[in-house]
Amino acid sequence: MIVLPHDLDLPDHNTVLGQAIPFDRARWIPVLPDATWWPAELDSCPLVGKWPRVDRRTVFSIALKADTVEGRRHLLVAALVWGTGTKARSVDRRTQIFRHSLNTDIDARLDSALAALQGRGAAEGYWAFNNDQHIPYLGAAFFTKVLYFAGGESPVRPYRPVILDSVVSRALKNLGTVGADWPQNGWTTDQYRQYLKGVHDCAQKRGVLPEQVEAALFSCGKQLP
């Protein structure tokens, strides 16, 4: 059972939706299966200094079209871009996904995992991506981003999907809300379900949305040595 501290410093919802990550389009286009995988919405992202930046709000808008093969491809790419940054090594690591699977396999697994999310909930979507519908080189830190954006802002019973990555996991351990054996990555479905419940319980008590709690945990984890 995960019980989060009542005094966790939570960002407001607009701040969370505006969380923007820089990206380098020129690094991504050559390593995608083809140019049609690139969401056009990313080309309208504002420049901040040298790089354009994509925020959560933009990825949510891309996810609204995830009821088609092309839409699911765009969602996957947008979630990867949002979570990656501009470093060539980071982009290369993420795009291993496309080098080790056929396009048709990626399409089928995305379709099935997102159908599990919509039909049976966040934990079932997690189980699908982590088991029968696993896409090689797409780990939990990134497939929970796909689930989060695919879940949208409408309720998915019993819990909306929430991002879980190594930074959030580090915060959970530092706050003493999980045991010493809680992994830094590679969480089981039951562990993800515990995390979902803890985040949603905290959000309900504080009168906020679950991603505000997740963003607060991420911020805490980033500040740790």
C-alpha positions in Angstrom: 0.0 0.0 0.0 1.4 3.4 -1.0 0.3 6.4 1.1 1.8 9.7 -0.1 2.5 12.5 2.4 -0.3 15.0 2.8 2.1 18.0 2.5 3.4 17.1 -0.9 3.9 20.3 -2.8 1.6 20.1 -5.8 1.8 22.2 -9.0 -1.4 23.6 -10.5 -3.0 21.8 -13.4 -2.1 24.4 -16.0 1.6 24.2 -15.0 1.5 20.4 -15.5 -0.2 20.6 -18.9 2.4 23.2 -19.9 5.4 21.1 -19.0 7.4 21.5 -22.2 10.4 19.4 -23.3 12.8 20.6 -26.1 13.3 18.3 -29.1 15.4 18.2 -32.3 13.2 17.3 -35.3 16.3 16.7 -37.4 17.4 13.8 -35.1 14.0 12.1 -35.2 12.9 12.1 -38.9 15.8 10.0 -40.2 15.4 7.3 -37.6 11.6 6.8 -37.9 10.2 4.1 -40.2 9.2 6.9 -42.6 8.1 10.5 -42.4 4.4 9.7 -42.0 5.1 8.6 -38.4 5.9 12.2 -37.5 2.9 14.1 -36.0 2.3 17.4 -37.9 1.4 19.0 -34.6 5.0 18.9 -33.5 6.0 21.2 -36.3 3.8 23.9 -34.8 5.5 23.8 -31.3 7.0 27.1 -30.2 10.7 27.8 -30.4 12.3 28.5 -27.0 15.9 29.4 -27.6 17.4 26.9 -30.1 14.8 24.2 -29.8 11.0 23.8 -30.3 9.3 22.5 -27.1 6.4 20.1 -26.9 4.1 20.2 -23.8 1.7 17.7 -22.4 -1.2 19.6 -23.8 0.0 19.1 -27.3 0.6 15.4 -26.8 -2.9 15.1 -25.4 -4.3 16.7 -28.6 -2.3 14.2 -30.7 -3.7 11.3 -28.6 -7.3 12.3 -29.5 -6.7 10.7 -32.9 -5.4 7.4 -31.5 -8.4 5.5 -32.9 -6.6 5.0 -36.2 -3.3 3.2 -37.1 -1.7 6.5 -38.1 -3.0 8.2 -34.9 -1.5 5.5 -32.7 1.8 5.9 -34.5 1.7 9.6 -33.9 0.8 9.1 -30.2 3.8 6.8 -29.8 6.2 9.1 -31.4 4.9 12.2 -29.6 5.1 10.5 -26.2 8.7 9.4 -27.0 9.7 12.9 -28.2 8.1 14.5 -25.1 10.0 12.1 -22.8 13.4 12.2 -24.5 14.9 15.7 -25.0 17.5 16.7 -27.5 20.6 14.4 -26.9 21.5 12.2 -29.8 22.2 9.2 -27.5 18.8 9.5 -25.9 17.0 9.7 -29.3 19.0 6.7 -30.5 18.0 4.7 -27.4 14.3 5.5 -27.9 14.3 4.7 -31.6 15.7 1.2 -31.0 12.0 0.4 -30.9 11.7 1.0 -34.7 14.8 -0.9 -35.6 13.9 -4.1 -33.8 10.2 -4.6 -34.7 8.2 -4.6 -37.9 5.8 -1.7 -38.3 2.9 -4.1 -38.4 3.9 -5.7 -35.1 4.2 -2.2 -33.5 0.7 -1.3 -34.9 -0.9 -4.5 -33.6 0.6 -4.3 -30.1 -0.3 -0.6 -29.7 -3.8 -1.4 -30.8 -4.3 -4.3 -28.4 -2.7 -2.6 -25.4 -4.7 0.6 -25.9 -7.9 -1.4 -26.3 -7.1 -3.1 -23.0 -6.7 0.4 -21.4 -10.0 1.6 -22.8 -11.9 -1.6 -22.1 -10.5 -2.8 -18.8 -8.5 0.1 -17.2 -5.0 1.4 -16.7 -3.6 -1.7 -14.9 -4.8 -3.9 -17.7 -3.2 -1.6 -20.3 0.0 -1.8 -18.3 -0.2 -5.6 -18.1 -0.7 -5.8 -21.9 2.4 -3.6 -22.7 4.4 -5.5 -20.1 3.5 -8.9 -21.3 1.6 -10.2 -24.4 1.8 -6.9 -26.2 5.3 -5.9 -25.2 7.1 -3.9 -27.9 10.9 -4.5 -27.6 12.8 -1.5 -26.3 9.6 0.2 -25.1 10.0 0.0 -21.3 7.5 0.9 -18.6 8.9 4.5 -18.2 7.7 5.2 -21.8 4.7 2.9 -22.3 3.2 4.5 -19.2 3.6 7.8 -21.0 1.7 6.3 -23.9 -1.0 5.0 -21.6 -1.2 8.4 -19.8 -1.8 10.4 -22.9 -4.1 7.8 -24.4 -6.2 7.9 -21.3 -6.9 11.6 -21.9 -8.6 13.7 -19.2 -11.8 11.7 -18.9 -12.0 9.1 -16.2 -10.9 5.5 -16.9 -12.3 3.3 -14.2 -11.1 2.6 -11.6 -8.0 4.8 -12.2 -6.7 7.0 -14.9 -3.2 5.9 -16.2 -0.3 7.9 -14.6 3.3 8.0 -15.7 5.8 5.9 -13.6 9.5 6.2 -14.4 12.8 5.9 -12.5 12.6 9.5 -11.3 9.2 9.0 -9.8 10.3 5.7 -8.3 13.3 7.4 -6.7 11.0 9.9 -5.1 8.7 7.2 -3.8 11.6 5.5 -2.1 13.0 8.7 -0.7 9.6 9.6 0.8 9.5 6.3 2.5 6.2 5.3 0.8 7.6 2.1 -0.7 10.0 -0.5 0.7 13.7 -0.9 0.0 13.0 -3.7 -2.5 10.8 -1.4 -4.7 12.6 -1.5 -8.1 14.0 1.5 -9.9 12.4 0.2 -13.1 10.7 -2.9 -14.4 7.7 -2.7 -12.1 5.1 -5.5 -12.0 1.5 -4.9 -12.8 0.6 -5.2 -9.1 3.2 -2.6 -8.2 1.8 -0.3 -10.9 -1.6 -0.9 -9.5 -0.4 0.1 -6.0 1.2 3.2 -7.4 -2.1 4.2 -9.2 -4.1 3.7 -6.0 -1.6 5.8 -4.0 -1.6 8.6 -6.5 -5.4 8.6 -6.9 -6.0 8.5 -3.2 -3.7 11.5 -2.7 -5.3 13.4 -5.6 -8.8 12.7 -4.2 -7.9 13.9 -0.7 -6.2 17.1 -2.1 -8.9 17.8 -4.7 -6.5 17.7 -7.6 -5.9 15.6 -10.7 -3.7 12.5 -10.6 -1.0 14.0 -12.9 -0.5 16.8 -10.5 0.6 14.3 -7.9 2.8 12.5 -10.5 4.4 15.8 -11.5 5.1 16.6 -7.9 6.8 13.2 -7.4 8.8 13.7 -10.6 9.9 17.1 -9.3 10.9 15.6 -5.9 12.9 12.8 -7.7 14.8 15.3 -9.9 16.0 17.2 -6.9 17.6 14.0 -5.3 21.3 13.4 -5.8 
